[in-house]
Amino acid sequence: MAKRDCSVKTPTTKEEAVKTRQYTVGYAPNRGKPNPSPQLTLSGKWLNELGFEVGSHYTLTRQAGQLTTRLAERE
């Protein structure tokens, strides 16, 4: 499995902190077949702090070179 590398920047102002986390893209196990699929795994209590609770829904938007994850609006 790929090694995880994480860093958090400390805010220098009283504004809402933007924290950056860096991870390594891993792979999804595929029973030894060639060309495994890339996989991203996010976990941690910080997700809960941002409202990503177990069972909540989210949307993922993809653009060239970036993914944006947002909580889905409640109906």
PDB file of N, CA, C and O in Angstrom:
ATOM      1  N   MET A   1       0.849  -1.176   0.000  1.00  0.00           N
ATOM      2  CA  MET A   1       0.000   0.000   0.000  1.00  0.00           C
ATOM      3  C   MET A   1       0.891   1.233   0.000  1.00  0.00           C
ATOM      4  O   MET A   1       2.014   1.181   0.501  1.00  0.00           O
ATOM      5  N   ALA A   2       0.419   2.322  -0.544  1.00  0.00           N
ATOM      6  CA  ALA A   2       1.205   3.540  -0.635  1.00  0.00           C
ATOM      7  C   ALA A   2       1.344   4.199   0.734  1.00  0.00           C
ATOM      8  O   ALA A   2       0.449   4.109   1.574  1.00  0.00           O
ATOM      9  N   LYS A   3       2.465   4.852   0.942  1.00  0.00           N
ATOM     10  CA  LYS A   3       2.735   5.541   2.198  1.00  0.00           C
ATOM     11  C   LYS A   3       1.967   6.864   2.220  1.00  0.00           C
ATOM     12  O   LYS A   3       1.865   7.538   1.195  1.00  0.00           O
ATOM     13  N   ARG A   4       1.427   7.239   3.383  1.00  0.00           N
ATOM     14  CA  ARG A   4       0.669   8.471   3.515  1.00  0.00           C
ATOM     15  C   ARG A   4       1.584   9.572   4.014  1.00  0.00           C
ATOM     16  O   ARG A   4       2.370   9.368   4.940  1.00  0.00           O
ATOM     17  N   ASP A   5       1.480  10.745   3.393  1.00  0.00           N
ATOM     18  CA  ASP A   5       2.261  11.905   3.783  1.00  0.00           C
ATOM     19  C   ASP A   5       1.275  13.026   4.046  1.00  0.00           C
ATOM     20  O   ASP A   5       0.515  13.390   3.148  1.00  0.00           O
ATOM     21  N   CYS A   6       1.260  13.579   5.234  1.00  0.00           N
ATOM     22  CA  CYS A   6       0.262  14.578   5.593  1.00  0.00           C
ATOM     23  C   CYS A   6       0.941  15.775   6.243  1.00  0.00           C
ATOM     24  O   CYS A   6       1.815  15.618   7.095  1.00  0.00           O
ATOM     25  N   SER A   7       0.535  16.962   5.836  1.00  0.00           N
ATOM     26  CA  SER A   7       1.031  18.162   6.491  1.00  0.00           C
ATOM     27  C   SER A   7      -0.117  19.152   6.613  1.00  0.00           C
ATOM     28  O   SER A   7      -0.990  19.208   5.747  1.00  0.00           O
ATOM     29  N   VAL A   8      -0.117  19.933   7.690  1.00  0.00           N
ATOM     30  CA  VAL A   8      -1.164  20.915   7.935  1.00  0.00           C
ATOM     31  C   VAL A   8      -0.495  22.258   8.128  1.00  0.00           C
ATOM     32  O   VAL A   8       0.425  22.390   8.935  1.00  0.00           O
ATOM     33  N   LYS A   9      -0.960  23.266   7.382  1.00  0.00           N
ATOM     34  CA  LYS A   9      -0.404  24.609   7.521  1.00  0.00           C
ATOM     35  C   LYS A   9      -1.129  25.345   8.647  1.00  0.00           C
ATOM     36  O   LYS A   9      -2.352  25.262   8.753  1.00  0.00           O
ATOM     37  N   THR A  10      -0.392  26.056   9.479  1.00  0.00           N
ATOM     38  CA  THR A  10      -0.965  26.806  10.583  1.00  0.00           C
ATOM     39  C   THR A  10      -1.358  28.196  10.087  1.00  0.00           C
ATOM     40  O   THR A  10      -0.554  28.865   9.438  1.00  0.00           O
ATOM     41  N   PRO A  11      -2.596  28.644  10.387  1.00  0.00           N
ATOM     42  CA  PRO A  11      -3.031  29.961   9.918  1.00  0.00           C
ATOM     43  C   PRO A  11      -2.267  31.080  10.605  1.00  0.00           C
ATOM     44  O   PRO A  11      -1.842  30.947  11.752  1.00  0.00           O
ATOM     45  N   THR A  12      -2.096  32.189   9.886  1.00  0.00           N
ATOM     46  CA  THR A  12      -1.385  33.332  10.444  1.00  0.00           C
ATOM     47  C   THR A  12      -2.331  34.491  10.734  1.00  0.00           C
ATOM     48  O   THR A  12      -1.901  35.500  11.293  1.00  0.00           O
ATOM     49  N   THR A  13      -3.614  34.374  10.368  1.00  0.00           N
ATOM     50  CA  THR A  13      -4.602  35.421  10.633  1.00  0.00           C
ATOM     51  C   THR A  13      -5.768  34.821  11.401  1.00  0.00           C
ATOM     52  O   THR A  13      -5.830  33.609  11.611  1.00  0.00           O
ATOM     53  N   LYS A  14      -6.701  35.685  11.821  1.00  0.00           N
ATOM     54  CA  LYS A  14      -7.871  35.215  12.557  1.00  0.00           C
ATOM     55  C   LYS A  14      -8.984  34.738  11.625  1.00  0.00           C
ATOM     56  O   LYS A  14     -10.023  34.279  12.098  1.00  0.00           O
ATOM     57  N   GLU A  15      -8.786  34.840  10.315  1.00  0.00           N
ATOM     58  CA  GLU A  15      -9.781  34.367   9.358  1.00  0.00           C
ATOM     59  C   GLU A  15      -9.883  32.851   9.452  1.00  0.00           C
ATOM     60  O   GLU A  15      -9.018  32.193  10.032  1.00  0.00           O
ATOM     61  N   GLU A  16     -10.956  32.301   8.872  1.00  0.00           N
ATOM     62  CA  GLU A  16     -11.115  30.857   8.882  1.00  0.00           C
ATOM     63  C   GLU A  16      -9.896  30.205   8.245  1.00  0.00           C
ATOM     64  O   GLU A  16      -9.466  30.590   7.158  1.00  0.00           O
ATOM     65  N   ALA A  17      -9.354  29.230   8.927  1.00  0.00           N
ATOM     66  CA  ALA A  17      -8.124  28.586   8.485  1.00  0.00           C
ATOM     67  C   ALA A  17      -8.369  27.695   7.281  1.00  0.00           C
ATOM     68  O   ALA A  17      -9.333  26.930   7.250  1.00  0.00           O
ATOM     69  N   VAL A  18      -7.496  27.795   6.296  1.00  0.00           N
ATOM     70  CA  VAL A  18      -7.495  26.875   5.166  1.00  0.00           C
ATOM     71  C   VAL A  18      -6.363  25.901   5.440  1.00  0.00           C
ATOM     72  O   VAL A  18      -5.195  26.285   5.500  1.00  0.00           O
ATOM     73  N   LYS A  19      -6.724  24.640   5.605  1.00  0.00           N
ATOM     74  CA  LYS A  19      -5.712  23.636   5.920  1.00  0.00           C
ATOM     75  C   LYS A  19      -5.497  22.762   4.695  1.00  0.00           C
ATOM     76  O   LYS A  19      -6.454  22.308   4.068  1.00  0.00           O
ATOM     77  N   THR A  20      -4.259  22.536   4.366  1.00  0.00           N
ATOM     78  CA  THR A  20      -3.891  21.714   3.216  1.00  0.00           C
ATOM     79  C   THR A  20      -3.340  20.396   3.718  1.00  0.00           C
ATOM     80  O   THR A  20      -2.500  20.362   4.616  1.00  0.00           O
ATOM     81  N   ARG A  21      -3.815  19.326   3.138  1.00  0.00           N
ATOM     82  CA  ARG A  21      -3.321  17.998   3.477  1.00  0.00           C
ATOM     83  C   ARG A  21      -2.802  17.359   2.200  1.00  0.00           C
ATOM     84  O   ARG A  21      -3.444  17.446   1.154  1.00  0.00           O
ATOM     85  N   GLN A  22      -1.662  16.728   2.279  1.00  0.00           N
ATOM     86  CA  GLN A  22      -1.083  16.064   1.119  1.00  0.00           C
ATOM     87  C   GLN A  22      -1.072  14.564   1.341  1.00  0.00           C
ATOM     88  O   GLN A  22      -0.639  14.082   2.388  1.00  0.00           O
ATOM     89  N   TYR A  23      -1.549  13.834   0.353  1.00  0.00           N
ATOM     90  CA  TYR A  23      -1.611  12.381   0.418  1.00  0.00           C
ATOM     91  C   TYR A  23      -0.957  11.796  -0.828  1.00  0.00           C
ATOM     92  O   TYR A  23      -0.653  12.520  -1.775  1.00  0.00           O
ATOM     93  N   THR A  24      -0.747  10.504  -0.824  1.00  0.00           N
ATOM     94  CA  THR A  24      -0.217   9.793  -1.979  1.00  0.00           C
ATOM     95  C   THR A  24      -1.327   8.930  -2.558  1.00  0.00           C
ATOM     96  O   THR A  24      -2.039   8.252  -1.818  1.00  0.00           O
ATOM     97  N   VAL A  25      -1.477   8.952  -3.877  1.00  0.00           N
ATOM     98  CA  VAL A  25      -2.467   8.111  -4.535  1.00  0.00           C
ATOM     99  C   VAL A  25      -2.026   6.664  -4.394  1.00  0.00           C
ATOM    100  O   VAL A  25      -0.894   6.312  -4.725  1.00  0.00           O
ATOM    101  N   GLY A  26      -2.933   5.830  -3.899  1.00  0.00           N
ATOM    102  CA  GLY A  26      -2.650   4.408  -3.740  1.00  0.00           C
ATOM    103  C   GLY A  26      -3.304   3.629  -4.870  1.00  0.00           C
ATOM    104  O   GLY A  26      -3.560   4.169  -5.946  1.00  0.00           O
ATOM    105  N   TYR A  27      -3.569   2.369  -4.617  1.00  0.00           N
ATOM    106  CA  TYR A  27      -4.212   1.539  -5.630  1.00  0.00           C
ATOM    107  C   TYR A  27      -5.251   0.646  -4.971  1.00  0.00           C
ATOM    108  O   TYR A  27      -5.141   0.293  -3.796  1.00  0.00           O
ATOM    109  N   ALA A  28      -6.255   0.293  -5.747  1.00  0.00           N
ATOM    110  CA  ALA A  28      -7.296  -0.607  -5.274  1.00  0.00           C
ATOM    111  C   ALA A  28      -6.843  -2.040  -5.527  1.00  0.00           C
ATOM    112  O   ALA A  28      -6.468  -2.371  -6.652  1.00  0.00           O
ATOM    113  N   PRO A  29      -6.871  -2.894  -4.511  1.00  0.00           N
ATOM    114  CA  PRO A  29      -6.475  -4.289  -4.726  1.00  0.00           C
ATOM    115  C   PRO A  29      -7.321  -4.938  -5.822  1.00  0.00           C
ATOM    116  O   PRO A  29      -8.533  -4.735  -5.883  1.00  0.00           O
ATOM    117  N   ASN A  30      -6.667  -5.720  -6.687  1.00  0.00           N
ATOM    118  CA  ASN A  30      -7.400  -6.352  -7.789  1.00  0.00           C
ATOM    119  C   ASN A  30      -6.960  -7.798  -8.008  1.00  0.00           C
ATOM    120  O   ASN A  30      -6.894  -8.282  -9.138  1.00  0.00           O
ATOM    121  N   ARG A  31      -6.663  -8.470  -6.907  1.00  0.00           N
ATOM    122  CA  ARG A  31      -6.312  -9.892  -6.925  1.00  0.00           C
ATOM    123  C   ARG A  31      -5.121 -10.222  -7.819  1.00  0.00           C
ATOM    124  O   ARG A  31      -5.117 -11.253  -8.492  1.00  0.00           O
ATOM    125  N   GLY A  32      -4.118  -9.359  -7.830  1.00  0.00           N
ATOM    126  CA  GLY A  32      -2.883  -9.634  -8.545  1.00  0.00           C
ATOM    127  C   GLY A  32      -2.912  -9.378 -10.037  1.00  0.00           C
ATOM    128  O   GLY A  32      -1.913  -9.617 -10.715  1.00  0.00           O
ATOM    129  N   LYS A  33      -4.024  -8.899 -10.572  1.00  0.00           N
ATOM    130  CA  LYS A  33      -4.094  -8.602 -12.005  1.00  0.00           C
ATOM    131  C   LYS A  33      -3.268  -7.349 -12.294  1.00  0.00           C
ATOM    132  O   LYS A  33      -3.092  -6.513 -11.408  1.00  0.00           O
ATOM    133  N   PRO A  34      -2.761  -7.207 -13.519  1.00  0.00           N
ATOM    134  CA  PRO A  34      -1.963  -6.015 -13.845  1.00  0.00           C
ATOM    135  C   PRO A  34      -2.832  -4.756 -13.926  1.00  0.00           C
ATOM    136  O   PRO A  34      -4.054  -4.834 -14.048  1.00  0.00           O
ATOM    137  N   ASN A  35      -2.187  -3.619 -13.857  1.00  0.00           N
ATOM    138  CA  ASN A  35      -2.825  -2.306 -13.984  1.00  0.00           C
ATOM    139  C   ASN A  35      -3.917  -2.054 -12.944  1.00  0.00           C
ATOM    140  O   ASN A  35      -5.080  -1.875 -13.305  1.00  0.00           O
ATOM    141  N   PRO A  36      -3.557  -2.039 -11.659  1.00  0.00           N
ATOM    142  CA  PRO A  36      -4.568  -1.744 -10.641  1.00  0.00           C
ATOM    143  C   PRO A  36      -5.082  -0.310 -10.786  1.00  0.00           C
ATOM    144  O   PRO A  36      -4.365   0.565 -11.270  1.00  0.00           O
ATOM    145  N   SER A  37      -6.318  -0.078 -10.366  1.00  0.00           N
ATOM    146  CA  SER A  37      -6.923   1.255 -10.443  1.00  0.00           C
ATOM    147  C   SER A  37      -6.394   2.142  -9.328  1.00  0.00           C
ATOM    148  O   SER A  37      -6.179   1.669  -8.213  1.00  0.00           O
ATOM    149  N   PRO A  38      -6.179   3.437  -9.617  1.00  0.00           N
ATOM    150  CA  PRO A  38      -5.780   4.372  -8.569  1.00  0.00           C
ATOM    151  C   PRO A  38      -6.898   4.501  -7.534  1.00  0.00           C
ATOM    152  O   PRO A  38      -8.075   4.348  -7.861  1.00  0.00           O
ATOM    153  N   GLN A  39      -6.523   4.781  -6.290  1.00  0.00           N
ATOM    154  CA  GLN A  39      -7.512   4.900  -5.220  1.00  0.00           C
ATOM    155  C   GLN A  39      -7.107   6.007  -4.267  1.00  0.00           C
ATOM    156  O   GLN A  39      -5.937   6.129  -3.903  1.00  0.00           O
ATOM    157  N   LEU A  40      -8.083   6.816  -3.863  1.00  0.00           N
ATOM    158  CA  LEU A  40      -7.882   7.841  -2.844  1.00  0.00           C
ATOM    159  C   LEU A  40      -8.637   7.408  -1.596  1.00  0.00           C
ATOM    160  O   LEU A  40      -9.788   6.981  -1.684  1.00  0.00           O
ATOM    161  N   THR A  41      -8.000   7.514  -0.436  1.00  0.00           N
ATOM    162  CA  THR A  41      -8.646   7.172   0.818  1.00  0.00           C
ATOM    163  C   THR A  41      -8.479   8.341   1.775  1.00  0.00           C
ATOM    164  O   THR A  41      -7.357   8.729   2.102  1.00  0.00           O
ATOM    165  N   LEU A  42      -9.592   8.901   2.224  1.00  0.00           N
ATOM    166  CA  LEU A  42      -9.578   9.984   3.197  1.00  0.00           C
ATOM    167  C   LEU A  42     -10.215   9.472   4.471  1.00  0.00           C
ATOM    168  O   LEU A  42     -11.285   8.864   4.429  1.00  0.00           O
ATOM    169  N   SER A  43      -9.573   9.709   5.602  1.00  0.00           N
ATOM    170  CA  SER A  43     -10.159   9.315   6.871  1.00  0.00           C
ATOM    171  C   SER A  43      -9.596  10.198   7.968  1.00  0.00           C
ATOM    172  O   SER A  43      -8.498  10.740   7.841  1.00  0.00           O
ATOM    173  N   GLY A  44     -10.338  10.335   9.020  1.00  0.00           N
ATOM    174  CA  GLY A  44      -9.880  11.111  10.164  1.00  0.00           C
ATOM    175  C   GLY A  44     -11.013  11.879  10.802  1.00  0.00           C
ATOM    176  O   GLY A  44     -12.031  12.158  10.169  1.00  0.00           O
ATOM    177  N   LYS A  45     -10.826  12.214  12.050  1.00  0.00           N
ATOM    178  CA  LYS A  45     -11.844  12.958  12.787  1.00  0.00           C
ATOM    179  C   LYS A  45     -12.077  14.345  12.192  1.00  0.00           C
ATOM    180  O   LYS A  45     -13.137  14.939  12.390  1.00  0.00           O
ATOM    181  N   TRP A  46     -11.102  14.852  11.474  1.00  0.00           N
ATOM    182  CA  TRP A  46     -11.249  16.169  10.841  1.00  0.00           C
ATOM    183  C   TRP A  46     -12.388  16.171   9.828  1.00  0.00           C
ATOM    184  O   TRP A  46     -12.989  17.219   9.595  1.00  0.00           O
ATOM    185  N   LEU A  47     -12.706  15.020   9.216  1.00  0.00           N
ATOM    186  CA  LEU A  47     -13.847  14.951   8.300  1.00  0.00           C
ATOM    187  C   LEU A  47     -15.144  15.195   9.062  1.00  0.00           C
ATOM    188  O   LEU A  47     -16.017  15.925   8.591  1.00  0.00           O
ATOM    189  N   ASN A  48     -15.270  14.590  10.228  1.00  0.00           N
ATOM    190  CA  ASN A  48     -16.453  14.788  11.066  1.00  0.00           C
ATOM    191  C   ASN A  48     -16.579  16.255  11.483  1.00  0.00           C
ATOM    192  O   ASN A  48     -17.681  16.803  11.511  1.00  0.00           O
ATOM    193  N   GLU A  49     -15.458  16.883  11.803  1.00  0.00           N
ATOM    194  CA  GLU A  49     -15.454  18.296  12.198  1.00  0.00           C
ATOM    195  C   GLU A  49     -15.962  19.192  11.068  1.00  0.00           C
ATOM    196  O   GLU A  49     -16.515  20.261  11.323  1.00  0.00           O
ATOM    197  N   LEU A  50     -15.773  18.754   9.816  1.00  0.00           N
ATOM    198  CA  LEU A  50     -16.223  19.525   8.658  1.00  0.00           C
ATOM    199  C   LEU A  50     -17.648  19.168   8.230  1.00  0.00           C
ATOM    200  O   LEU A  50     -18.161  19.721   7.257  1.00  0.00           O
ATOM    201  N   GLY A  51     -18.289  18.240   8.961  1.00  0.00           N
ATOM    202  CA  GLY A  51     -19.669  17.876   8.643  1.00  0.00           C
ATOM    203  C   GLY A  51     -19.813  16.591   7.847  1.00  0.00           C
ATOM    204  O   GLY A  51     -20.934  16.184   7.545  1.00  0.00           O
ATOM    205  N   PHE A  52     -18.714  15.946   7.500  1.00  0.00           N
ATOM    206  CA  PHE A  52     -18.753  14.688   6.753  1.00  0.00           C
ATOM    207  C   PHE A  52     -18.923  13.548   7.752  1.00  0.00           C
ATOM    208  O   PHE A  52     -17.973  12.829   8.061  1.00  0.00           O
ATOM    209  N   GLU A  53     -20.148  13.396   8.251  1.00  0.00           N
ATOM    210  CA  GLU A  53     -20.438  12.360   9.236  1.00  0.00           C
ATOM    211  C   GLU A  53     -20.703  11.038   8.534  1.00  0.00           C
ATOM    212  O   GLU A  53     -21.045  11.012   7.351  1.00  0.00           O
ATOM    213  N   VAL A  54     -20.545   9.938   9.266  1.00  0.00           N
ATOM    214  CA  VAL A  54     -20.820   8.617   8.705  1.00  0.00           C
ATOM    215  C   VAL A  54     -22.256   8.595   8.200  1.00  0.00           C
ATOM    216  O   VAL A  54     -23.178   8.961   8.929  1.00  0.00           O
ATOM    217  N   GLY A  55     -22.449   8.170   6.964  1.00  0.00           N
ATOM    218  CA  GLY A  55     -23.772   8.091   6.360  1.00  0.00           C
ATOM    219  C   GLY A  55     -24.188   9.335   5.595  1.00  0.00           C
ATOM    220  O   GLY A  55     -25.189   9.305   4.879  1.00  0.00           O
ATOM    221  N   SER A  56     -23.440  10.439   5.729  1.00  0.00           N
ATOM    222  CA  SER A  56     -23.800  11.652   4.996  1.00  0.00           C
ATOM    223  C   SER A  56     -23.433  11.489   3.520  1.00  0.00           C
ATOM    224  O   SER A  56     -22.565  10.691   3.168  1.00  0.00           O
ATOM    225  N   HIS A  57     -24.097  12.245   2.679  1.00  0.00           N
ATOM    226  CA  HIS A  57     -23.858  12.179   1.243  1.00  0.00           C
ATOM    227  C   HIS A  57     -23.013  13.377   0.817  1.00  0.00           C
ATOM    228  O   HIS A  57     -23.071  14.446   1.424  1.00  0.00           O
ATOM    229  N   TYR A  58     -22.230  13.173  -0.240  1.00  0.00           N
ATOM    230  CA  TYR A  58     -21.386  14.249  -0.750  1.00  0.00           C
ATOM    231  C   TYR A  58     -21.343  14.184  -2.268  1.00  0.00           C
ATOM    232  O   TYR A  58     -21.665  13.162  -2.874  1.00  0.00           O
ATOM    233  N   THR A  59     -20.938  15.297  -2.867  1.00  0.00           N
ATOM    234  CA  THR A  59     -20.749  15.342  -4.311  1.00  0.00           C
ATOM    235  C   THR A  59     -19.263  15.534  -4.584  1.00  0.00           C
ATOM    236  O   THR A  59     -18.550  16.184  -3.820  1.00  0.00           O
ATOM    237  N   LEU A  60     -18.822  14.959  -5.678  1.00  0.00           N
ATOM    238  CA  LEU A  60     -17.429  15.055  -6.085  1.00  0.00           C
ATOM    239  C   LEU A  60     -17.409  15.636  -7.496  1.00  0.00           C
ATOM    240  O   LEU A  60     -17.989  15.066  -8.420  1.00  0.00           O
ATOM    241  N   THR A  61     -16.741  16.769  -7.652  1.00  0.00           N
ATOM    242  CA  THR A  61     -16.633  17.417  -8.947  1.00  0.00           C
ATOM    243  C   THR A  61     -15.202  17.273  -9.428  1.00  0.00           C
ATOM    244  O   THR A  61     -14.261  17.550  -8.683  1.00  0.00           O
ATOM    245  N   ARG A  62     -15.033  16.838 -10.677  1.00  0.00           N
ATOM    246  CA  ARG A  62     -13.671  16.673 -11.205  1.00  0.00           C
ATOM    247  C   ARG A  62     -13.419  17.671 -12.317  1.00  0.00           C
ATOM    248  O   ARG A  62     -14.272  17.915 -13.171  1.00  0.00           O
ATOM    249  N   GLN A  63     -12.231  18.238 -12.283  1.00  0.00           N
ATOM    250  CA  GLN A  63     -11.733  19.148 -13.313  1.00  0.00           C
ATOM    251  C   GLN A  63     -10.277  18.780 -13.526  1.00  0.00           C
ATOM    252  O   GLN A  63      -9.703  18.020 -12.746  1.00  0.00           O
ATOM    253  N   ALA A  64      -9.686  19.310 -14.567  1.00  0.00           N
ATOM    254  CA  ALA A  64      -8.291  18.985 -14.866  1.00  0.00           C
ATOM    255  C   ALA A  64      -7.415  19.259 -13.649  1.00  0.00           C
ATOM    256  O   ALA A  64      -7.278  20.404 -13.219  1.00  0.00           O
ATOM    257  N   GLY A  65      -6.826  18.207 -13.101  1.00  0.00           N
ATOM    258  CA  GLY A  65      -5.875  18.343 -12.009  1.00  0.00           C
ATOM    259  C   GLY A  65      -6.460  18.588 -10.637  1.00  0.00           C
ATOM    260  O   GLY A  65      -5.706  18.828  -9.695  1.00  0.00           O
ATOM    261  N   GLN A  66      -7.796  18.537 -10.481  1.00  0.00           N
ATOM    262  CA  GLN A  66      -8.342  18.758  -9.148  1.00  0.00           C
ATOM    263  C   GLN A  66      -9.679  18.056  -8.953  1.00  0.00           C
ATOM    264  O   GLN A  66     -10.439  17.838  -9.897  1.00  0.00           O
ATOM    265  N   LEU A  67      -9.937  17.712  -7.703  1.00  0.00           N
ATOM    266  CA  LEU A  67     -11.215  17.150  -7.280  1.00  0.00           C
ATOM    267  C   LEU A  67     -11.759  18.059  -6.190  1.00  0.00           C
ATOM    268  O   LEU A  67     -11.010  18.486  -5.311  1.00  0.00           O
ATOM    269  N   THR A  68     -13.041  18.359  -6.234  1.00  0.00           N
ATOM    270  CA  THR A  68     -13.683  19.163  -5.205  1.00  0.00           C
ATOM    271  C   THR A  68     -14.766  18.320  -4.556  1.00  0.00           C
ATOM    272  O   THR A  68     -15.652  17.808  -5.241  1.00  0.00           O
ATOM    273  N   THR A  69     -14.701  18.174  -3.242  1.00  0.00           N
ATOM    274  CA  THR A  69     -15.666  17.378  -2.496  1.00  0.00           C
ATOM    275  C   THR A  69     -16.495  18.313  -1.628  1.00  0.00           C
ATOM    276  O   THR A  69     -15.952  19.118  -0.872  1.00  0.00           O
ATOM    277  N   ARG A  70     -17.831  18.198  -1.745  1.00  0.00           N
ATOM    278  CA  ARG A  70     -18.746  19.031  -0.957  1.00  0.00           C
ATOM    279  C   ARG A  70     -19.847  18.169  -0.377  1.00  0.00           C
ATOM    280  O   ARG A  70     -20.260  17.177  -0.979  1.00  0.00           O
ATOM    281  N   LEU A  71     -20.319  18.555   0.798  1.00  0.00           N
ATOM    282  CA  LEU A  71     -21.473  17.873   1.359  1.00  0.00           C
ATOM    283  C   LEU A  71     -22.666  18.113   0.449  1.00  0.00           C
ATOM    284  O   LEU A  71     -22.862  19.222  -0.048  1.00  0.00           O
ATOM    285  N   ALA A  72     -23.460  17.075   0.231  1.00  0.00           N
ATOM    286  CA  ALA A  72     -24.672  17.218  -0.576  1.00  0.00           C
ATOM    287  C   ALA A  72     -25.689  18.010   0.234  1.00  0.00           C
ATOM    288  O   ALA A  72     -25.746  17.896   1.458  1.00  0.00           O
ATOM    289  N   GLU A  73     -26.489  18.812  -0.460  1.00  0.00           N
ATOM    290  CA  GLU A  73     -27.522  19.578   0.230  1.00  0.00           C
ATOM    291  C   GLU A  73     -28.603  18.634   0.713  1.00  0.00           C
ATOM    292  O   GLU A  73     -29.005  17.714   0.001  1.00  0.00           O
ATOM    293  N   ARG A  74     -29.067  18.867   1.916  1.00  0.00           N
ATOM    294  CA  ARG A  74     -30.121  18.033   2.493  1.00  0.00           C
ATOM    295  C   ARG A  74     -31.459  18.405   1.872  1.00  0.00           C
ATOM    296  O   ARG A  74     -31.752  19.576   1.635  1.00  0.00           O
ATOM    297  N   GLU A  75     -32.257  17.383   1.618  1.00  0.00           N
ATOM    298  CA  GLU A  75     -33.573  17.629   0.998  1.00  0.00           C
ATOM    299  C   GLU A  75     -34.645  17.786   2.029  1.00  0.00           C
ATOM    300  O   GLU A  75     -35.808  17.998   1.684  1.00  0.00           O
TER     301      GLU A  75
END
